[in-house]
Amino acid sequence: MYLAAVDQNQKVIGILFGISAGAMWAIEVIVGKFLLSSLSFIQVAASETFFAAIVSLAYALLSGKSLKLKSSKLGDILLIGIVGSVLAPVAYFLGLSLTLAVNATLLAHLQPLFISILGFTFLGEKIRRNDVIGGLIIGFAAILITCRSIENLIALKFGNLGDVIILFATLGWAIVAIPGKRLSKVVESTLIVGYRFLVASAVFLPMLIILGQPIIESIYQLILGLVAGLGYIFYYEGLKRLKASQVALTELSSPFFTAILAYLIFGEYLSIMQIIGAIMLFMGLTLLAQKE
């Protein structure tokens, strides 16, 4: 009975960590959107990386984890850092400057679909019936989210350039899930996060110097990196206590928080079609997370 109670408490804590990760990433989108009104998308992506690296590596040290990394794992770390924390964030913040915060958050949650496809293609993972059905539902949800209205759907107007760029960013994050999965078997997840941001920082720093763009101009840049780093920490703390599929579902709270904050701060709103699309997105991701 005691062990069952402890296990239940850990599950509740894991759920709270997952929801907290969703909240942090919602704040990340809002702060990023705000900063894009005065900074370039490269500055925003870089500042997030700098401070997220500090937060995640400090957390790893405070947790008593060794920062040593085998040289054989360096290739995967470099791939994750460059694709997942340089190219994808740059594309994401560029897309965010051209589309709504709500659109960006919802489209970013297509990542599990891309991961399933890549896992089947490169890792030989089995495609189940639920994966196919969930994938079709998610695909249709993406169409509803980007169209926003019946008129646009009839006219085949599928979003704007910003939405397309967000999808490329989402694909980038899905790509790094492959080397990330390899690394997670031999390296602590928090170290993977810390090193990916450290690699990205080493890329962004000379880039900003060459472009002549100031590294820090606003306190909100620090906040952006802080919430991004905390989002990853909360996610992995949840992962310690829950199954990966369960954490992924709790993290779906992110679009909910983003919708509220975007409406209050930017006056953005979800159309009826987007609300239907968001519900379908949740249904599709639930199917992807379930066992056959």
KAVENUR-V172503 format. One record per pair of residues at least 6 apart in sequence whose ideal C-beta (glycine too) atoms are under 8 Angstrom apart, sorted by the first residue. I is the first residue (numbers start at 1). J is the second residue. Records with the same first field share a line. If there is no record, write none. Layout:
I=J  J
This chain:
10=241
11=241  242
13=241
14=237  238  239  240  241  242  246  247  250
15=238  242  246  250
16=238
17=234  235  237  238  241  247  250
18=234  235  238  242  246  247  249  250  251  253
19=250  251  253
20=230  234
21=231  232  234  235  238  247  250  251  254
22=250  251  252  253  254  256  257
23=253  254  257
24=227  228  230  231  234
25=105  227  228  231  251  254
26=105  253  254  255  256  257  258  261
27=227  257  261
28=48  224  227  228  231
29=96  101  104  105  258  262
30=101  258  261  262  265  266
31=220  223  224  227
32=44  48  93  96  224
33=96  97  101  262  266
34=220  265
35=43  44  47  218  220  221  224
36=44  93  96  97
38=217  218
39=47  217  218  221
40=211  213
41=90  93  94  96  97
42=90  93  204  207  208  211  213
43=208  213  214  215  217  221
44=93  221  224
45=86  89  90  92  93  204
46=201  204  205  207  208  215
47=215  216  221  222  224  225
48=89  221  224  225  228
49=85  86  89  197  200  201  204  225
50=197  201  204  205  215  225
51=221  222  224  225  226  228  229
52=197  225  226  228  229  232
53=194  197  198  200  201  225  229
54=225  229
55=225  226  228  229  230  233
56=190  193  194  197  229  232  233
57=67  194  197  198
59=190  194  229  233
60=67  188  190  191  194
61=67
63=190
65=188  190  191
67=191  194
69=77  187  191  195
70=186
73=183  186  187
75=179
76=179  180  182  183
77=183  192  195  196  199
78=199
79=176  179
80=176  179  180  183  192  195  196  199
81=195  196  197  198  199  200  203
82=199  200  203
83=172  175  176
84=172  173  175  176  180  196
85=196  197  199  200
86=199  200  203  204
87=172
88=169  170  172  173  176
89=169  200
91=165  166  168  169  172
92=104  108  165  166  169
94=162  165
95=104  161  162  163  164  165  166  168  169
96=104  162  166
97=162
98=160  161  162  165
99=159  160  162  163  166
100=262  266  268
101=258  261  262  266  268
102=255  258  259  262  268  269  270  274
103=145  146  159  162  163  166  274
104=162  166
105=254  255  258  259
106=145  255  274  277  278  281
107=142  145  146  163  166  167  170
108=166  169  170  173
109=252  254  255  281  285
110=138  142  167  170  281
111=170  173  174  177
112=138  248  285  288  289
113=134  135  138  139  284  288
114=170  171  174  175
115=174  177
116=125  127  131  135  288
117=135
118=174  175  177  178
119=125  177  178
120=126  127
122=178
123=178  181
128=292
129=292
130=287  288  290  291  292
131=287  288
133=284  287
134=283  284  285  286  287  288
135=284  288
136=284
137=280  281  283  284  287
138=280  281  284  285  288
140=277  280
141=277  278  280  281  284
142=167  277  281
143=153  158  277
144=153  273  274  276  277  280
145=159  273  274  277  278  281
146=158  159  163
147=153  157  158  159  273
148=159  271  273  274
149=271  273
150=273
152=158
153=273
176=196
180=192
183=192
184=192
189=236  239
190=232  233  236
193=229  232  233  236
197=229
205=215
208=214  215
216=222
235=247  251
238=247  250  251
239=247
242=250
245=288  289  290
246=289
248=285  289
249=285  286  289
252=282  285
255=278  281
259=268  270
262=268
263=269
270=278
